[in-house]
Amino acid sequence: MSGWTEFALAFLAFFLAHALPVRPPVKARLVAALGPRGFTLAYSLLSLALLAWLIGAASRAPFLLLWNWAPWQAFVPLSAMAAACLLVALSLGRPNPFSFGGRHNDRFDPTRPGLLRWTRHPLLAALALWAAAHIPPNGDLAHLLLFGSFATFALLSMRLIDRRKRRQMGGRWDDLVTRMRKAPAAAGFDRASGLPLRLGAAALFYALLLGLHTQLFGVSPLPQ
């Protein structure tokens, strides 16, 4: 299998795995067979496995240089990934009726929206940040296609999910968004929401990514 063939197959598998299982008829059958938690676990493990394959396939694709590397480029992902880790830590396990995830969405309080006041799709925002920030230090064609596609996928998914959720929720979607936008900017960022623990988790996640980046991806994230 040539490098470009593997890369194309990995791309196709990744995007099919994210397009088909979330279609309402398919998802309903999978949830009925696996249960809600089983579906989430299986979907997450499949996504991680395919992502690992796709990243590896990008590194094995023929190297076609588009621009030269410079030390300043390393600071782009170093800065952006701190924000991405914060987005993930502040959103995981929180009610979010506007996106594809969230726990106990029926308990969502639009007067204390936390991060959702700023973005209805924090995990997709984190994915877009991760992808866009890794473009400058990776100046070859395969990685431009990889990270550029992920950034585009994340941004387009926000619009598609908004459209789907608005159709499903009807007037409740507009009511929740309006009330959420009227909430104070810091509403939901407090000890009751587990803010100190979540900030600590973001810092730990960031430190782990820095420490394990070379072992996982074969490249140091620090300026050389």
Stockholm file with secondary structure:
# STOCKHOLM 1.0

chainA/1-224         MSGWTEFALAFLAFFLAHALPVRPPVKARLVAALGPRGFTLAYSLLSLALLAWLIGAASRAPFLLLWNWAPWQAFVPLSAMAAACLLVALSLGRPNPFSFGGRHNDRFDPTRPGLLRWTRHPLLAALALWAAAHIPPNGDLAHLLLFGSFATFALLSMRLIDRRKRRQMGGRWDDLVTRMRKAPAAAGFDRASGLPLRLGAAALFYALLLGLHTQLFGVSPLPQ
#=GR chainA/1-224 SS CCHHHHHHHHHHHHHHHHHSTTSHHHHHHHHHHHCHHHHHHHHHHHHHHHHHHHHHHHHHSCCCBSSCCCGGGGHHHHHHHHHHHHHHHHHTTSCCTTSSCCSSGGGCCTTSCGGGGTCSCHHHHHHHHHHHHTSTTCCBHHHHHHHHHHHHHHHHHHHHHHHHHHHHHTHHHHHHHHHHHHSCTTTTCSGGGTHHHHHHHHHHHHHHHHHHHHHHHSSCSSCC
#=GC SS_cons         CCHHHHHHHHHHHHHHHHHSTTSHHHHHHHHHHHCHHHHHHHHHHHHHHHHHHHHHHHHHSCCCBSSCCCGGGGHHHHHHHHHHHHHHHHHTTSCCTTSSCCSSGGGCCTTSCGGGGTCSCHHHHHHHHHHHHTSTTCCBHHHHHHHHHHHHHHHHHHHHHHHHHHHHHTHHHHHHHHHHHHSCTTTTCSGGGTHHHHHHHHHHHHHHHHHHHHHHHSSCSSCC
//
